[in-house]
Amino acid sequence: MGLLDDARMVASEFEYSANDVNKGVKEFIRQMDEGLQETGKSMSQIPTYVTAVPNGTEKGVYLAVDLGGTNFRVCSIKLNGDTTFSLTQSKIAIPHEMMVAKTSKELFAFLARQIESFLKIHHSDHFEEHHQRRQNGDDTADEHFLQLGFTFSFPVHQISINKGHLIRWTKGFDIADAIGKDVCSLLQSEIDALHLPVKVAALVNDTVGTLMARSYTSPGKTGTLLGAIFGTGTNGAYVEKLEKVTKLKKVKDGGDFDASTGNMVVNTEWGSFDNELSVLPNTPYDIALDKDSNNPGIQMFEKRVSGMFLGEVLRRAILSMIQDGRTELFKDESSGTNDVHSTCTIAEDSPLYKQWGIDTSFLSIAHEDQSAGHHITRQALNRDLGVDAASSEDAQAIKILVEAIGKRSARLSAVAIGAVIISTGNLSLTAGEGSNGEGKGVFEKEVVDIGVDGSLVEYYPGFEEYIREALREIESIGERGEKRIRIGIAKDGSGVGAALIALVAGGREAGS
């Protein structure tokens, strides 16, 4: 066999057929239902205590803060009531000594001071009015307080919309006395110590924020069903019928929530779908990646879908071909067999030989490359991977592998999207008059709106079309159902989305 045939042979290991997709959807739905009934299952299905999504008519000014790593972001969002908004923000680097402070008070006091500085600069009138009211002895009126959504990207046990206990720190933070404490209360205490007109109204997961941001900005009056992240990681949050979230009855010390809507937004944590590998594909490259990862045996869905892992899957597939004496990848008998008349060489310190050596951006470059002789891919091989004088055939072989890995990721993403749509029954709603069997003439009330965010779905070539192709192959969706699914980018779940959750938590009424 020639090189391209060898590449196609390896690529065939990443095929995920229509039958595989349908099996995956059925198992995904089963694990969703299981997670709604009990804790400790593969799919966590975490109740968020958010019971409504916006429709774009909401108005007002809300705050959002985002503690997700080495920066702290403070935002002010003005909702205009017509699906549009304006945003003002500042970002502050967190000093290392605050990340490892002796007490949680030190960190949260630092965060509160940043909120105070932001208010003084961007909401000076409100700040001064509040200061004047305090001097007059009238500082307790809730209508004068700004509602704040707190995106806190660390593991927490959330027991109400504005209460969650820290499970553990990650990302370089290490403040022992914060473990087990309510992070919203910690922040509110320091805000109150500064006498700021701010109430921490909601503890926010950024995926839930994605759902909220999309629901506010999406066209038409249809509420968004699902917010999904397909980027460095992957996760989804969706609107579930409250009656199906039966494990809520077993939650001790659970907070109050508005049950009148009959709904509850659920954070799936679907990165851990099918950790048992009952339906997920499992190539030698997936097995090796998982074995050498820092969390073997878990997040198995994420390791096949998200941008963090696709480059490593590709690296291991390339290495298998290089190390197989029967394939000719990056091997020239002489310069005469290479179309650039030079012998291909791989640098000894090439990222190909290092774990996580290939960034997912390389896959996007190779996948999209339509240049003569795959010139752009060959440049990237040289620049990013230390492969000098790769031939056109080498680059074409790499492109074959890249396309297979990217396509599998998108088809697996469709399993998650399709399962949520089917499980919630949104496609079984009665079609309006005028729609036909081909799905043309779909009315707004028939639309199933999906909000997505992340580098894969936004920038990876053909990712959404691969998703749609797989959705058409799902038995309960088909071509007509796929046409009813609207997929739109939702930006800034940790900012705009957090503000919208604060709005819902605060019980603010929509604008007219």
VENFENJO-V170332 format. One record per pair of residues at least 12 apart in sequence whose C-alpha atoms are under 8 Angstrom apart, sorted by the first residue. I is the first residue (numbers start at 1). J is the second residue. D is the distance in whole Angstrom. If there is no record, write none. Layout:
i:j:d
I:J:D
I:J:D
This chain:
i:j:d
2:327:8
2:328:8
3:327:6
3:328:6
3:329:7
3:393:7
3:394:8
3:397:7
4:393:7
4:396:7
4:397:5
6:327:7
7:397:5
7:398:8
7:400:6
7:401:7
8:397:8
8:400:7
8:401:7
10:317:7
10:401:7
11:400:7
11:401:5
11:404:6
11:405:8
12:404:8
13:283:7
14:281:8
14:283:7
14:404:6
14:405:6
14:408:6
15:404:7
15:408:7
16:281:7
16:408:6
16:411:7
18:470:7
18:473:6
18:474:7
20:279:7
21:411:7
21:412:7
21:415:6
21:470:7
21:473:8
21:474:7
22:415:8
22:473:8
22:474:6
22:475:7
23:279:7
24:279:6
24:280:7
24:415:6
25:415:5
25:416:7
25:418:7
25:419:5
25:474:8
26:419:7
27:279:7
28:273:7
28:274:8
28:415:8
28:416:7
28:419:6
29:419:6
29:420:7
29:423:6
31:43:6
31:273:7
31:274:8
32:45:7
32:268:8
33:244:8
36:244:7
36:245:5
36:246:6
36:247:6
37:244:8
37:245:6
37:246:5
37:247:5
38:246:8
38:247:5
39:247:7
42:272:6
42:273:6
42:274:7
42:275:7
43:268:6
43:269:6
43:270:6
43:272:6
43:273:6
44:267:8
44:268:6
44:269:6
44:270:8
45:266:6
45:267:5
45:268:4
45:269:6
46:266:5
46:267:5
46:268:6
46:269:8
47:245:8
47:248:8
47:264:7
47:265:7
47:266:5
47:267:6
48:158:7
48:160:7
48:161:6
48:264:7
48:265:6
48:266:6
48:267:7
49:160:6
49:161:5
49:257:6
49:264:6
49:265:7
50:161:6
50:257:8
50:264:6
50:265:5
50:501:7
50:504:7
50:505:7
51:257:7
51:258:6
51:259:7
51:261:6
51:262:8
51:263:5
51:264:4
51:265:6
52:261:7
52:263:7
52:264:7
52:265:7
52:504:7
53:211:8
53:212:6
53:215:6
53:216:8
53:223:7
53:224:7
53:504:8
54:212:7
54:215:6
54:216:5
54:223:7
54:500:7
54:504:8
55:83:8
55:215:6
55:216:5
55:217:8
55:221:6
55:222:7
55:223:6
56:81:6
56:82:6
56:83:4
56:84:8
56:215:7
56:216:4
56:217:6
56:218:8
56:221:8
57:80:8
57:81:4
57:82:5
57:83:6
57:216:8
57:510:6
57:511:5
57:512:7
58:79:6
58:80:7
58:81:5
58:82:8
58:216:8
58:509:7
58:510:4
58:511:5
59:78:7
59:79:5
59:80:5
59:81:5
59:510:6
59:511:5
60:78:6
60:79:5
60:80:7
61:76:7
61:77:6
61:78:4
61:79:6
61:146:7
62:76:6
62:77:5
62:78:7
62:146:6
62:147:6
62:148:6
62:499:5
62:500:8
62:502:7
62:503:7
63:75:6
63:76:5
63:77:6
63:146:7
63:147:6
63:148:4
63:149:6
63:499:6
64:76:6
64:77:8
64:148:5
64:149:5
64:150:6
64:151:7
64:494:8
64:495:6
64:496:7
64:498:6
64:499:5
65:148:7
65:149:6
65:150:5
65:151:6
65:494:8
65:495:7
65:498:8
66:150:6
66:151:5
66:152:6
66:153:8
66:494:6
66:495:7
67:150:8
67:151:6
67:152:5
67:153:6
68:151:7
68:152:6
68:153:5
68:154:7
69:153:8
69:171:6
70:93:6
70:94:5
70:95:8
70:171:8
71:91:6
71:92:6
71:93:4
71:94:5
72:91:6
72:92:5
72:93:6
72:94:7
72:111:8
73:89:7
73:90:6
73:91:4
73:92:6
74:89:6
74:90:5
74:91:6
74:114:8
74:115:7
74:118:7
75:87:7
75:88:6
75:89:4
75:90:7
75:495:6
76:88:5
76:89:6
77:495:8
77:496:7
77:499:7
81:510:8
81:511:6
81:512:8
83:216:6
83:217:5
83:218:7
83:219:8
84:217:6
87:496:8
88:122:8
90:118:7
92:114:8
98:110:8
99:172:7
99:173:5
99:174:6
99:175:7
100:172:8
100:173:6
100:174:5
100:175:5
101:174:8
101:175:6
102:175:6
102:176:8
102:177:8
103:175:6
103:176:7
103:177:6
103:178:7
104:175:6
104:176:8
104:177:6
104:178:5
104:186:8
105:186:7
105:190:8
108:186:7
108:187:5
108:190:6
109:187:7
109:190:5
109:191:8
111:187:8
112:187:7
112:190:6
112:191:5
112:194:8
113:191:8
113:194:8
116:194:8
116:196:7
127:196:8
127:197:7
130:144:7
130:196:8
130:197:7
144:197:7
145:197:5
145:198:5
145:199:6
146:197:6
146:198:5
146:199:6
147:198:6
147:199:5
147:200:6
147:201:6
147:499:8
147:502:6
147:503:7
147:506:7
148:198:7
148:199:6
148:200:5
148:201:5
148:202:7
148:498:8
148:499:6
148:502:6
149:200:6
149:201:6
149:202:5
149:203:6
149:204:6
149:498:5
149:499:5
149:500:8
149:501:6
149:502:5
150:184:8
150:200:7
150:201:8
150:202:6
150:203:5
150:204:6
150:498:7
151:203:6
151:204:4
151:205:6
151:206:7
151:494:6
151:495:8
151:498:7
152:203:7
152:204:6
152:205:7
153:205:7
153:206:8
154:166:7
154:167:8
154:168:7
154:169:6
154:170:7
155:167:5
155:168:6
155:169:7
156:168:7
159:251:8
159:253:7
159:254:5
159:255:6
160:254:6
160:255:4
160:256:7
160:257:7
161:201:8
161:202:5
161:203:6
161:255:7
161:257:8
161:505:7
162:184:6
162:200:7
162:201:6
162:202:4
162:203:5
163:182:6
163:183:7
163:184:6
163:185:7
163:202:8
163:203:7
163:255:8
164:181:8
164:182:5
164:183:6
164:184:7
164:203:7
165:179:7
165:180:5
165:181:5
165:182:4
165:183:6
166:178:7
166:179:5
166:180:5
166:181:6
166:182:7
166:183:7
167:179:6
167:180:6
184:200:6
184:202:8
184:203:7
187:200:8
188:200:6
200:502:8
201:502:5
201:505:6
201:506:6
202:498:8
202:501:6
202:502:5
202:505:6
204:494:8
204:498:6
204:501:7
205:494:7
206:493:5
206:494:5
206:497:8
206:498:8
207:227:6
207:228:6
207:229:7
207:235:7
207:236:6
207:237:6
207:267:7
207:493:7
208:227:7
208:236:8
208:237:5
208:238:8
208:265:8
208:267:7
208:493:7
208:497:7
209:227:8
209:492:8
209:493:4
209:494:6
209:495:8
209:496:7
209:497:4
209:498:5
209:500:8
209:501:7
210:227:5
210:228:7
210:229:8
210:451:7
210:452:7
210:453:7
210:490:6
210:491:7
210:492:7
210:493:4
210:494:7
210:497:6
211:224:7
211:225:8
211:226:6
211:227:4
211:228:7
211:237:7
211:238:7
211:451:6
211:490:8
211:493:7
211:497:7
212:224:8
212:227:8
212:493:7
212:497:5
212:498:8
212:500:6
212:501:7
213:490:6
213:491:7
213:492:7
213:493:6
213:496:6
213:497:5
213:500:7
214:227:7
214:450:8
214:451:5
214:452:8
214:488:8
214:489:7
214:490:5
214:491:8
215:451:8
217:490:8
218:449:8
218:488:8
220:444:7
221:444:7
221:445:8
222:444:7
222:445:6
222:447:7
222:448:8
222:449:7
223:449:7
224:448:7
224:449:5
224:450:6
224:451:7
225:238:6
225:239:6
225:421:8
225:448:7
225:449:6
225:450:6
226:238:4
226:239:7
226:417:8
226:420:8
226:449:7
226:450:5
226:451:6
227:450:6
227:451:5
227:452:6
227:453:8
227:490:8
228:450:8
228:451:6
228:452:5
228:453:6
229:452:6
229:453:5
229:454:5
230:305:8
230:306:6
230:307:8
230:413:8
230:452:7
230:453:6
230:454:5
230:455:7
230:456:6
230:457:6
231:306:6
231:307:5
231:308:8
231:453:7
231:454:4
231:455:5
231:456:5
231:457:7
232:306:6
232:307:4
232:308:5
232:454:7
232:455:7
232:456:8
233:271:8
233:302:6
233:306:5
233:307:6
233:308:6
234:270:7
234:271:6
234:302:6
234:305:7
234:306:6
235:267:8
235:268:7
235:269:5
235:270:5
235:271:6
236:267:6
236:268:6
236:269:7
236:270:7
237:265:7
237:266:5
237:267:4
237:268:6
237:269:8
238:265:5
238:266:6
238:267:7
238:268:8
238:420:8
239:263:6
239:264:6
239:265:4
239:266:6
240:263:6
240:264:5
240:265:6
240:266:7
240:424:7
241:262:6
241:263:5
241:264:6
241:424:8
242:259:8
242:262:5
242:263:5
242:264:5
243:262:7
243:263:8
245:264:8
270:301:7
270:302:8
270:416:8
271:299:5
271:300:7
271:301:5
271:302:4
271:303:8
272:298:6
272:299:4
272:300:6
272:301:6
272:302:7
273:299:7
273:300:7
273:301:5
274:300:7
274:301:7
275:297:6
275:298:6
275:299:6
275:300:5
275:301:7
277:300:8
280:301:7
285:313:6
285:316:6
285:317:6
286:303:8
286:304:7
286:313:6
289:312:7
289:313:7
289:316:8
290:303:8
304:408:8
304:409:6
304:412:8
305:408:8
305:409:4
305:410:7
305:412:7
305:413:7
306:409:7
306:456:8
307:360:6
307:455:8
307:456:7
308:359:8
308:360:7
309:356:8
309:360:8
310:360:6
310:405:7
310:406:8
311:356:7
311:357:8
311:358:5
311:359:5
311:360:5
311:362:8
311:363:7
312:355:7
312:356:5
312:357:7
312:358:6
312:359:8
313:405:8
314:358:8
314:401:7
314:402:7
314:405:7
315:352:6
315:356:8
315:357:7
315:358:6
317:401:8
318:398:8
319:352:7
319:353:8
329:394:6
329:397:8
330:344:6
330:345:7
330:346:8
330:387:8
330:390:6
330:391:8
330:394:6
331:343:8
331:344:6
331:345:8
332:344:6
338:390:8
338:391:6
339:391:6
339:392:7
340:389:7
340:391:7
342:389:6
343:389:6
344:387:7
344:388:6
344:389:5
344:390:5
344:391:7
345:387:6
345:388:5
345:389:7
345:390:8
346:386:6
346:387:5
346:388:6
347:386:5
347:387:6
347:388:8
349:386:8
350:385:6
350:386:5
350:387:7
351:384:8
351:385:5
351:386:7
352:385:6
357:385:8
358:384:8
358:385:7
362:380:7
362:384:8
363:402:6
363:406:8
364:459:8
364:460:5
364:461:6
365:377:7
365:380:8
366:398:7
366:399:6
366:402:7
367:399:6
367:402:6
367:403:6
367:461:7
368:461:6
373:392:5
374:392:6
374:395:6
374:396:7
375:392:7
377:395:6
378:390:6
378:391:7
378:392:8
378:395:6
406:463:8
407:463:7
407:466:6
410:463:6
410:464:7
410:466:6
410:467:5
411:466:6
411:467:5
411:469:8
411:470:6
413:467:7
414:467:5
414:468:7
414:470:6
414:471:6
415:470:8
415:471:8
418:471:6
418:474:7
418:477:8
421:448:8
422:476:7
422:477:8
426:448:7
427:446:8
427:448:7
427:477:8
427:481:7
429:446:7
430:446:8
431:446:6
432:445:8
432:446:7
437:480:6
438:479:7
438:480:5
439:479:7
439:480:4
439:481:7
439:483:6
439:484:7
440:483:8
442:483:8
442:484:7
446:484:6
447:484:5
447:485:6
447:486:7
448:484:6
448:485:5
448:486:6
449:485:6
449:486:5
449:487:6
449:488:8
450:485:7
450:486:6
450:487:5
450:488:6
451:487:6
451:488:5
451:489:6
451:490:5
452:487:7
452:488:6
452:489:5
452:490:5
453:489:6
453:490:6
453:491:6
458:489:7
468:482:7
